[in-house]
Amino acid sequence: MRSFIKHPGVRNLVALIGIQGSNAFVPLLIVPYALSVIGVTAYAQVAITEAISVLALAAVLFSFDVDGVARLARLGPEAKREALGDVLSEILLARLLLFATVSPLLLMIYWLARGDGILLLALWLLVPLGQVFHSYWFYQAVEDNFAAAILTLLSRVATLAIVFTCVRGPEDAALIPLAIGGPFVLGGLLSTAHIVRQFGITLRWVGLRTVLAGLRQGKEIFAGNVAVSFYREMNVVILGIVGVSAAGISTYALIEKTIKMLQASTRPFSQLFFPKVLRALSGATEPSPVVARLIARYTLPQIAAALALIVAFPIAYALACMSFPRLVEFRALPQVETMAIIMAPAMLLGLANFMYGTAGLNTLSHRRYLFAAILVTGICNIAFCFLLSWLIGTMGAAICFLLAEALLFALVLAPYLRKHTPQPTPLGQGDLS
């Protein structure tokens, strides 16, 4: 048993579960508490500014969670310190440049459009700043996420301590993004320092030309990340634009956050399998039914885990209500249970879209097609969300949340179903270990 626990693959999976689990369940603790303490009106503003800040998060993520992992995977385990340092330095500089460009732009546009709540948005921008320094892609590529897990867990514990001790009323709404973003930035700085020390890396200026060349290489993935925010994050903003009540916005934000956080709980498997999928597809040149079946080997275990979570969560909620009667109040939010039933299947589709899209189509040189698919999905979602939200309120946004993932899955799967000539190189060299 002890040797099993010490197995590098098991240790890495446990670390990934720690990272994603803390990122998933901390908001599940904060959101109900914040709703009950600061009220639906103040929380609606918190939710809207958080959704807008995700655009900055998409910018700093750029394509590096895919390209960064792939670049280090190509270097191999015996890569020299100089090569590792060059990749880390380039991506850190690129992310800082993107953050310094996008964040002031978002603040200016938001201030011109609304005026109020700009402090909330500024504090939410600490989250993408922390993402710059956490360098999760580096840990994922070297397949050792233990240090990243410890630092993430510590930052999340600090967040909970601040929120539950300091947030007492609507006047404390700004403490929520500060409590989430502040410790996350500190943890990110420590994360980068650990990488530098652990691998003997020297961070250096690699030149603006090198940074811009890297950005050009990943522009399709970045454009796709931005387009993803059109259908994953903008629904709550659209609800505010069309004039849905604060209670309705808060309800939708609560369900959306719950679905996304449950989905994040299965992300360790995606991160564990991602480098393996890259290696397994090394002999493939085009998407095909054979490739689709290969990717299914890595996708179906995640779907099974997600289904288990979907079934277990209502049971866990019912048990929690027995110990914490105030949780029952959330069942009184408008249409909360109906929205949850409608939106839950999107969790399964999202997992499949990551494996067949982000992992599959990107590796098979179909980046432009994937970007086009995401962009079409985002545009359709915005159009239909405006229409349905205007007609039926929050229920319209819930329907669009599910339909967007379903449309994207259909578009992503289409290239795999076309007829292709037989693969010249055997596939399936990766394993599930």
N, C-alpha and C positions, 0 to 999 in steps of 0.2 A: 504493500500500500504506500509506504514512504517513497519507494522508488518511482511509483506512478505519479505521485504528487510532484516529485522533483523533475519529472520529464519536461524538457524545454517546451514542448507543444502544449502540455497541460498548464504549465506555469504561465505561458503567454496567454492562453485562453482565459485563465482566471484573472490575469491583469486587465485584459480587454473587457471582461465582464465588470470589473471594478470601475473602469473608466466610464463605460456606457451606462452601467447601473446607477452610478452617482449622478451622471448627467440626466438620466431618465427620471429617477425617483425623487430627487431633490425638488424639482419644479412641481411634482405631484403633491409634495408636502407644502410648498410655499403658496401655490395658487389657491387652494381652498382657504388657507389661513388668511391670505391677503384679501380675498373676496369678503370674508366674514368681518375683517377688521377695518379695512378702508372703504368698503362698500362698492357696489357695482359701478357707480358713476366714475369714481377715481380709478378703479381698476380698468375700466374701458380705455381710459387715456393711457394707462401703463401698457395695455395690450397693443394699442395702435402704434405707439412709439417703438415698442419692441419689434413689431412687424416691419417697420420702416428700417430699423437698424440692421435687419437681416440682409438688406442690400449691401451694406458695408461688409458684412460677414461673407457674402458671396464673392465680393471683390477680393478680399484677402485670401480666401481659400483658392481662388483662381482655378488653376488646373493642377495644383501641386499635390493634392491628396491622391491624384492618379499619376501624374508625371514624376513627382518626387519619388514615389515608391518604385516606379518603373526604372528610373535612372539609377537608383541605388541597387536595385535587383540586378541590373545589367553589369554593375561594377563587380558584383560577387562578394563573398565573405572575406576575401583577402585583400580588399581594396586598400590602397595606401591612404594615410591620413590626409595628404594633400588633396586627393580626389574627393574624399568625404567633406573636407573643409570647403572646397570650392563649391560643391553642390549646396551645402548648408548656408554658406555665405550668400550665394546668389539668391536663394529662395527667401532668406530673411530680408535682404535688401529689397527684393521685388515686393514682398508683402508690406514692408514699411512704406515704400513708395506708393503702393495702391491705397493703403490706409490714409496716408497724408493727402492724397488727391481726392478720394471719395468722401471722407467724413466731413470736411468743411463744406463740400458741395451739398450733401444731404442736409446739414444744419441750415444752410442758407435757404434752400428751397423750402424746407419745412417752416422756417421762420416767416418767409414771404407768404406762404399759403395759409398758415394758421396763427402764428404768433405765440400762442400759449403752449406750454408743455415742452418748450425747447430744452429745458434742463433735463427732463426725463430722457429725451433722445440723446443728449450729450452723454449722460451716464450709461445708457445702454450701449454706446459705442465702445465702452471699456471691454465688452465681450469680444468683438472682433479684434481689438488690440491684443487681448490675451491670447487669442487664437494665433496671432502672428508668432508669438514666442513659444507656444507649447510644442510646436513641431511634432505633432502626432505622426505625421507621415514618415519621419525619420525612424521613430521607434517601431512603426509598423513594418518598414522595409527591413530592418535588422532583426525583426521578429523577437523583440524583447521589450515588452511594454511595462515591465514591473515598476520602474522609476516613475514613468508617466502616470501610472495608476495611483501610486502613493501621493504624488503631488496634487493630482486631481481630487482625490478623496479628501485631502486636508483642506483644499480650497473650498470644497462643497460643505464640509463640516463648519468652517468659519462662516460661510454664507448663512447656514441655518441658525447658527448662534446669534448672528447680527439681526436677522429678520425676526426671530421669535422673542428676542429681548428688547428690541428697539422700535419695531413697527407697532404702533398702538392706535393709530387713527388715520383719517384721510390726509392729514397734514404731513404724515410720514411716508407718503407714496414714493418720494424720490429715493428713500433708503432702500427700496427693493432692487432697482437696477444697480445701485451703488454696492449693495451687499453681494450681489451676484458677480458684478464685473470687477470690483476691486481685488478680492482674493484671487480671482481667476488670472488677472494680470500678474500679480506677484508669483503665483504658481508657474506661469509661463516663463517668467524671467529665470526662476530657479531651474525649470526644465531645460532651457537652453544652456545654462551654466553647467548642468549635469552632463549634457551631451559633450560639451567642450572638454570637460575634465575626464569623462569616461573614455573617450576615444582619442584624446590627445590632439584635438582639433584646434587650429588657430583661425579665428574669424578674420577676414580681410576684405578690403575693397576689391571687388572683382571687375569693376568698370561698368559704366552705364550701358555701354554697347552690349555687353554680355547679358545684363539683366533684361534689356529690351528684346534681345534675340530669344531668350527663354520665354518671355511673355508672348511673343509672336507665335512661338511653337505651340503654346497651349491656349491660343485664343478661342478655338472652337469649344473646348471644354469649359472655359470661363463663360463664354456666351451662353452655353447650356446651363451653367449654374445660375446665372442671372435670370434666364428664362424660367428655371425651376421655381424661383421665388415668385413669379407671376401667378403660379397656381397653388403654391404651398403657403405663401405668406400674405398675399395681397387681399385675400377674401375678407379678413377682418378690417382692413382699411376700406374696402369697398362698402362694407356694411356701415361704416361711419359716414361715408360720402352720401349714401342714399338715405340716410336719416333713420336707421334702425335704432331702437331704444338702447340705452346703456345696459339694461338688463339682458337684452338679446345679444349684444356684442360680447358681454362678459360670459354668457352661457356658451356661445360658440367658441370663444377663446379657451374656455375650460375644457371642452370636449376635444378641440383640436390639439391642445397641449397634451391631453391624456393619450390620444392616439399616437402622437409623435413620440412621446416618451416611452410608450410600450414598444413602438417600433425600434427605438434606440436600444431597448433592452436586448434585442436580437442582433444588433449591429456587431457585437464581438465576433459572431460567426462569419458575418460578411467580411470583416477585417482579417480574420484568420484565414479564410478561404481565398481572399483576393490575390495575394502573391502566388498561391497554388494555381489559381485559374490562369494567371499570366504565364506560368510555366507550362501548364497543360495545353494552352493554345499556341505555344511557340511554333508548332508545325502547321498551323492553319493560316490560310490567306484570305478566306471568305467565310461569311456566315452561311451555315447550311443546316439541314436537319441533323446531321451527325454532330456538328458543333453544339446545336441546341440540346441534344441529349446529354452531351458531355457536361455542359453548364448546369443541366438539371440535377446532376449528381451533387453539386455543391449548393443548389438552391432549395431542393426539397427538404433537407434537414432544417433549414431556416424557416420555411413555411410551416413545418410541423411545430417548431418552437413557438412561432407567432400564434398559431391556432390555440396552443395550450395556454398562452398568456391571455388571449381574448376570452377564453372560457373561464380562466381562473380569476380574472380581475373582478367581475361582478360578485363572485363568491367572497373574495377578499374584502371588497367594499362592504358587503352585508355583514361580515364578521367585524369589520372595523366600526361599523355603526353601533354595534352592541357595546363596544367599549367607549366610543366617542359619539354620544347621541347627537351632537351638533352637526355631524356629517349628514344626517338625514335631511337637513335643511336644503342641501343642494339638489335633492330630488324635486323640490318645489320650483326650481328654476324653469323658465318657460321652455317646454318641448325638449328637455335635456335628455330623456331616455330615448326618444325617437331619433334625435340627432346622433346619439351614440351608436344606435343600431345601424343607421345609414352610413356613417363614416368609418366604422370598424373595418370593413373589408378592404379599405384603401391601404391598410397596413400590410396586407399580404401582397397586393399589387406593387407597392413600393419596394418591397424586398426583391421581387422578380425584376422590376425595372432596373434596380442597381446591378444585379448580376448579369442580365442580358444586355443592358445598355452601357452603364459605366464600365463594368469589367469586360464585357464581351465586345460590343461594337467599337469601343475605343481601341481595344487591343487589335482588332481586325481592320484597322484603318478606315473605319466608317464614322469618323468624328463629325464630319459635316452633316451626314445624314442624321446622326443622333441629335446634333444641335437643331437641325430643322424640325425634327420630331418634337423636341421639347418646346421650341418656339411656337409651333402650331398649337401645341397643347396649351401653352400659356396664354396665347391670344384668344383661343376659343374659351378658356376658362374665364378670362376677364370679361369678355363679351356676355357670356351666359350668366356669369355671377351678377353683373350689373342688372341684367334683365330679370332673373329669377329672384334676386334679393329685393328688387323694387316691387315684384309681384307678390311674393310670399315670405319675404323677410329672411330670417336666419335659416329657415329650412332650405331656401334656395341656395345659400352658400354651402350648406352641408351636402346637398345633392351634387353641387359642382365639385366639391372636394373629392368625392368618390369618382365621378365621371372623368375628371382630369387624369387620375391615375389609370383608369380603365382605357381611356383613349391613348395615353402614352404607351401602355403595355401593348396595345394592338399595333401601334406604329413601330415599336421596338422589335416586336416578334416577327413582323412582316419579312424582313430580309432573310431570316433563318428558314422561312418556308418556301422560298423560291427554289427553282430547280437549278442545281449547279453541277459542274463536272466533278467527278470523284476527286477527293483530296489527294495530292501527290505524296503527302507525308502522313504517317500514322499519327492519330491523335490519342489523347487520353494518357499521356505520359505522367501527368500529375497524379497525386493520390490524396486520399481523404484523411491521412494521418496528421 
